[in-house]
Amino acid sequence: MAFQPSKRKDKALSTLVGDVDIDITPVMNFLVILLPFLVSMAVFTQIAVINFSLPPATEEGEGEAGAQNPENQTLDISIALTDKGITVTGTGQVMPLIPKRDGQYDLIALDRILRAIKMQYPRQEDLVLIIEPEVFYDDVVHVMDICRDAQFPNIGLSGGFQ
């Protein structure tokens, strides 16, 4: 003997609705069309070297006597590697170009210049390498080794000239 169906009016909602298919077409349109368009419109900034120098910070009691002593000062040193040679620049001073010899950079002359700078400014440990796209990776590594040998351990890298 089977039971008769219920005569309740408020049956469970799940039995009345059944299976519902979710329409994901708008989401797919967003992902396929709008996102690539927005990404293609993004603007990426270029990073460039901005040469600036700030006056050295003086501690209390140091005054002008500390500012006159070059041993307590530091420079903004940058070394530019180009296809013609090496140019060393400091705060407000540009050294003459060290030309290539037989297609190779003159690393001995660069070493002499860096050691002379280190003798004048013993607290200086930072410098920036400005590298043109034509310079080979091995040459960059050799120049970085020369800089570290000359007691400049903090080496920053920058892209070529604009």
N, C-alpha and C positions, 0 to 999 in steps of 0.2 A: 504494500500500500504506500503510495507516494504522497508527499505533502503537497498541499495546494500552494501556489505562489502567493507571496505576501501582497496585501492590498494597501501597503503603506504608500503614501504619496511622496515623501521625501526620501528617495533612495539615495544611495551614495553617489556623489558627484563623479567619481571615477568611472562608474558604469555607464553614466549618461554621456560623458564627453568622449570617451574612447581614446584611441591613439591620435595624437596631434603631430603633424609634420611641421618642423620649424623651417621657415623660409630664411635662408642665410644669404640670399642674393644681394641685399644691400651691403652686408659686411664684406662679401667677396668683391663687390664693386669698389668699395673703399680701399681695400688692400691692393687690388690689382691696378687701379687707375689713379687714385688720389695720392697715395703714399709715394710712389715713384715720382710723381710730378712735384710734390713738396720737397722731396730729397734733392731733386735736380735743381730746384730753385735756391737751395741753401748757398750761402756765401761763406767761403772759408778765408780767413785772414792769412796774410803772409807774414812770416816772422822775419824781421830784418834787424841788423845791428844798428843800434842808435848810440852814437858816440857822445858821451857826456862825461863830465867830471864834476864832482862835488868838492867843496872845500873840505880839507881834512878836519875831523872832529877833534877838538881840544878838550883835555880834561881840566879840572879846576887846578889853578896854580901853574899850569903848563904855559899858557899865554903864547906870546910870539916867539919865545926862545925855542919851544918845541916844534913850532911850525917851520923854523929856519933849518932844522937838522934834517937832512935827507934820509938818514938812517931810520927815522920814525915815520917817514912818508911812504905811501904806496902809489903806484902808477896804474893807469888803465892801459895795459899793454895788449896790442893785437898784432898778430902775424898773418899777413895775407899771402896765401899760396896761389899764384897764378901760373899760366902757361909760360910766362916770361921769366919768372923768378920769385923771390921772396922779398916782401916789404915788411919791415918792423916799424910799428908806430907806437908812440907812448902818448902820455897826456900832453897835447900841444906840440909834439915834435914828430916828424916823419924822417926815418933813416933812409938813406939812398937804397935803391933797388939792388938786391943781391942777385945778379943774373945767373941763369943756368950755365953750367959748363959741360959741354959734350952731351947735352940733353938731360943732365942730372942736376938736382938742386945742390948748391954749395952748402952742405951741412956744417962744414968746419967753420966757415965764416959766420953762420947763424949761431953756432956754439960760442964763438968768441964774443959776439954781440950780447948774447944772453948772459954770459958769465960777467961781462963788464957791467951790465945792468944790475945783476945780483950783487956785485961788489958795492955799487952806489946805493942800492936799496935792498938791504939784507932781509927786510920784513916782507918784501914782495913775494907772493906765492901764486898769484892768479894771472892768467893770460887767456886770450881768446884767439882761436885759429879761425880765420875767415878763408873758406875753401871754395874755389871756383869749381864748377861741374867737370871741367876738363882734367882736373888733377886726379892722378891714380891713387887708389887706396893705400898701396904700399908706401908711396911718398908721404902720405898723411901720417902713417904709423911711424915712419922714420923721423919725421919732424917732431911728433909727440915724444918719441924716445929721447931726442936731443933736449927737448924742453924739460923733461923729468930729470935727465942727467945734470942739467944746469940749475937744479933745485927749484923748479916751478911745478909742483905736483898738481895744482888745480888748473886743469885745462878745459876751457869751454869751446864748443864747436859752433860755427855759424855757417850759413849758406853763403854763396858767392855774392858779388856786388850786383846791385840793381841798376 
